[in-house]
């Protein structure tokens, strides 16, 4: 399929449907994980630790995910990840042991890593370059919509079945995701042919994780650092709004409303941002996204009531929303044809390191100084990410930056 005749809508259901359903499944269980640990007799501290196991499971599985995707292909990696996640949730709801529950949550993180890498790799191959940012921004957007809808679906089943209903909602969504993914179309023949013709020498070299890491070491230490900072800011923002709302005395209902409105703004702007990235260049969205988030986070400690916090939160949501799919798009742009899954595994590893380190830094600075100082440091990270991305991302219209990165 040529770029001139490519129609994203033709693959929309098969490509984006599993992502929406996977996000719905995760969104269904996220609000009740800590409550489940408490019901099983765990302490508050243990509940907080178990919640982090999704991120840890994803972090340690990024490299194995690349090996799985390389061996079995994107479509079956997606199917297997969804089934693995459904099995994990089944363990959580049926076994009744605290340690089995923790293992199940860790398995959910593992499935998330494989699913995320395989879906990104699939769309990178299936979509022409000049449509890539729109496709990957939409991919990130539908995942966020699923995460947003999931708790509402879970709430209905919890009302009927108790807290276990959230896990049954997740199981159902992931089984549907596997069924839809199994019917994903194979990659268009012209694209596959082009990939095979990209370099026989590279194909014969049989890239490994180590060889890909060595070849693109400079890229990971430049743009990759920017991606790490982006992920740190994004992960930290989820804690900033509720923590600051509590510190200025807002009630839980008002905090939830502010958080929800910020999430709504986040979900509304992903496609226009992807279109700008495709037409003007990646830096035209990446740099403003992190600049807006950085400034909004720096303003947050100066808010003193619901109205001012809402305005800052909406600005944070807007900045995050226009950056939907940004990390995936950059990873796809720079990824080589030979060894793509290995490259994306390392790319996602850096992103997950940032997602883990960001909240850790917020917690440490808050403990040592104050919450306001912790939020300010997060804002500074956002501005630093904007600076790194501005310096290293090509700002030319329509050029594929992979060609600039392929020379170590």
N, C-alpha and C positions, 0 to 999 in steps of 0.2 A: 504493500500500500504506500503510495507516494505521499509526501507531505502535503501536496496540493489537494489531494483527494481524501486525506485523513479526516475522519469524523469521530471525535471522542465519544459521542453518544452511542456509537455502535458497540463499544466495549464497556460502557459505563456500568451496567448492572453486574456483569461478571467480575469486573475489576474492582469496583467500589462497594458492591454489596457485601462481600465477606468482611471488608474493613469496618463498615457500619455495624454489622452484626457482632464482630469481635469486640468493637468498642462498647456496644450495648451490653455484652456479656461481662466485660470488666467493670463497666459503670454500675452494673447491678450489684456486684459484691463489694466494691470499694467502701461504701459507707458503713457496711456491717461487719467488716473484718475485725475491728477492735472490739465491737460488742460481742462477737462470737467467742473471742478469746476470753473475755470476762465471764461469759456464760459457762465456759469450760473450766473455770477456776483460775485463770491466769491473772496476774497483777496488772495494774495500769502500765507499768514499765514494760512488762512482757508484751502487752497488747501493742504498744508503740513499736517494739522491736519486730513483731510479726508483720505489722503493716509494711515495714521496710523490706521484707523478704521478697516482695514482687520486684523491686528495683535491683536487689542483689542477685536474684535469679536471672534477671535479664542481663545484668552486667557480666556475669561469669559465663553466660551462654552465647554471647555474641560471636566468639571465634568458632565454637562448635556449630553454631547456626550456619556459618559460611560453608563449613564442610558438608553439612546436611544438604544445603541448597545446591551445592556443586554436584553432589552425588545423585540426588533424586530429582533435581529440577525444581523450578519455582512453584509450579502448580501443586505437586504432591507434597512439597515442604509446607505450603499453606494448609493443605488438607490435614497433614499430620499434626501441625501445630495446633489447629483448632480442636482436633480429637484429643490431643494431649491435655489441652486446657480443660476440655469437658471432663476428662477423667480426673484431673486435679480437683475440680469443683465437686465431683461425685465423692471423692475421698473426704473432702471437707464436710460434706453434709451427712455422710453415712457412717463414718468410722467412729466418731465420738471421742477420739483421743486428742489431747492438746498437741502432742508431738506430731501425730498424723496430720492434724489440721495445719500445723506450721509447714510440714513437708508439702502439703497440697498447695499452699499459698506460694511457696518457692517454685513449685512446678508451673503455676500460672505465669510467673515471671519468665521461666524458661520458654514457655509457649509463646509469650509475647515477643521475645527476642527473635525466634525463628520466623514467626508470622511477619513481623515488621521487616526483617531483612528480605524475605522472599517476595513480599508484595512490592517492595521498592525495586528489587531487581527485575521483577516481571514488567512493571510499568516502564522502567528505564529501557528495556528492550522493545516493548510493544509500541511505544509512543515516539514519533519523530521528535528531534531535538527542539524544534521551534514550537512545539506544543507541550514540552516536558514540564515546565514550571506550572502551567495550568493544571496538568494531570496530577502532579505530586502535591500541589496546594489543595486540590480537591480531595485527594487521598487523605491528607492530614485533616481537612475540614470535616469529611464524613466520619472519620474516627472520633473527632471531638463531638460531633452531633450524637454519635452513638453513646459516648461517655455521658453526655448530658441527659439523654433519654433513659438510659439504663436504670438510674435510681427510681424513676417514676414507674417503670414496669415492675421493678422489684417491690416497690411499695404496695402495689396492688396484690401481689402474691404473698407478701409478708402479712398483709391484713387477713388473708384467707388461710395461710399455712403456718404462720410464725416466721421466725428469722430464717429458717431453712428455705423459705420461698425465694429468697434472693439468689441462692445458689442454684435452685431449679430453673430460675429465669436465665441465669448465666449459662447453665448446661444447654438449655433449649436454644439459646442464641448461638452458641458455639457449634452445636450440631448442624444448625441451619447454615452457618458460615462454611462448614466443611462441605455440605451438600452443594452449595452454590459454587464454591471454589473448584470442586471436582468437574464442573461443567465449563470452567474457564476455557476460552479458545486458545489453541496453540498459537505461538508467535507467528506473525505473517511471514511467509516464505522469503520475500525480498529482504526483510530485515535480518532473518537468520543467515541468508546467503551473504549479506554484507558483513555480518559479524565474522563469518568463517573466512572471508576474504581479507579481513583487516590485517592479517599478518600470520603467515604460516610459521614463521620462526617463533613467534610468541606462543602459538598454539602448541608447537612441539616442545617448548620449554616447560610445559606443565607447571604453571605458577604455583607456588606455595605461599602460605601465610608469611613466612620469613622473607621470601624473595620479593613479594609485593610490598611488605613493610620497608624493606631496604630501598627498593626502587623509588618509593614515594615518601621517603623519610622527610625530605625538605617540605613537602606539601603538608604532611601531618603536623610539622612543627611551625607552620605559618597559618594557613587557613584552618587547619585542624584545631589550633589553639583558640581561634575565634569561635569555632563550633562548640568547643568545650565551655567557653565563657557564656555563649548563648544558652546552652543547656543549664548551666548553673543558675542564671538569672531566671529562666522559665520555671525551674523547679522551686526556687525560693519564693517566687511570687505567690504560689499557692498557699504558703503559710503566712505571708506578710499581711494580707487583708484581714483574716480572722484574728491574728494576734494583735494587730494594731487596733482593730475594732474593740476587742476586749479591753485593751489598755486604756482606751478613752471612755469606757463605760457604756458601750452600746449593747443592747440586748441581743440574744442569740437570733431572734427572728429578723431583726434589722440587719445583722451581720450576714445572714443567709440571703436576704434580699439583695444586698449590695454585691455579694459574691455572684449571685445568679445573674444580675444585670450585667456585670462585667463579663461573665461567660457568654451571655447573649451577644454582646458586641463582638466578642472574640469570634463567634461562629458566622457572623454576617459578612465578613470582608475577605474571606480567603480566596474566592475566585477572582475578583478584580485585582488583587495583589499578584496572583499568579499570571494574569494577563499582562500586567506591567512588567514582570520579570521576563516574560517571553519577548515582549516587544522592545523594551528599553535596556534590559540587562539586569543581572541578579543584584548588583549593588544598589540599584534604585529602590529596592524594597528592603534588602538586608540591613543597610545602614540606617535608614529612617526607623525601621522597626525597633532596633536596639537603642537608638537615640531617644525615641519616645518613651520606651520602657524605663530607660535609665533616668530621664528627667522626672517621669511620674513617680518613680520609687524615691527619688531624692525629695520630692515634694510631700510624700506621704507623712513623714514625721511632723510636718507643719500643719496637718489637718487636726481639727479638734471636735468635729461633730459629724453627723451622718451625711450632711450635704457635701461638705468639703471632701470627706473620705470617698463618697460616691463618685465625685468628679475625678479624683485621682485614680480610683479603681477603674473607671470607664476608660481613662487614658491608658492605663496598663493593659486592659483588655484589647483596646484598639491596636496598640503597638504589638502585642503578642499575636493578634489575629492576622494582621497584614503579613506577618512572618510565617504563616502556616505553610508547611511544606518546604521552608527555606533550607533547612539542614539536609533534608532528603534530596532536594534539587541540586544543591552543591555537591553532595556525595555522588549523585548520578552523573553530573557533568564531568567530574574529575575521574570517575571510575574507568579503568581500562576494559577493553573487550575481553581479553584473556585475563582471567583472575578477578572478574568483577565481584563475585560473591565474597572472595577473600578481602578485597579492598573495602567493600561495604561493611563487612564484619568489623574491620579495624576502625572504620569511620564511626560506626554505631558504638563501638567500645569507648571512643573518646567522648562521644555525646553522653553516654551513660555515666562515665566518670564525672563529667560536669554536673549531671543531674544528682549524683550522690554527694559531691563536694559542696555544691551551692547551699543546700539546707544545713549542712554541717558547719559551714562558715557562719551562716546566720545565727545558728545556735551558739557557737563559740563566742562570737563577738557580743551577742546579747548577754551571755553569762558573765563575760569579763567586763563589759562596759555598760551597755543598755540596749533595749530593743530598738530605739531610734538610731543608735550607732550601727546596729546590725543591718537595719533597712537601708541606711545611707551607704554602707559598704556594698550592699547588693546593687544599689543604683550606680555606684562607681564602676562595678563590674560590667553593667550594661553599657555605659559609655566607653569602657575599655574594649568591649566586644565590637561596638560600632567602629572604633578606631582601627582595630585589627582588620576587620572585614573591609573597611574603606581602603586600606592600604593594599591588601592582597587580592581582593576579588577584581577581575578585569571589569572595566566600566565601559566596554565597547558594545554596541548594539549587535545582538544576533551572533556573536562569536562563541564557539564552544571552548570553554577554558581548559578542557582536557588536553588540548594540543599544547597549551602553555605549560602544563604540569607534567607532561609525559617525559620530559628530559630531567633526570635527577640532577 
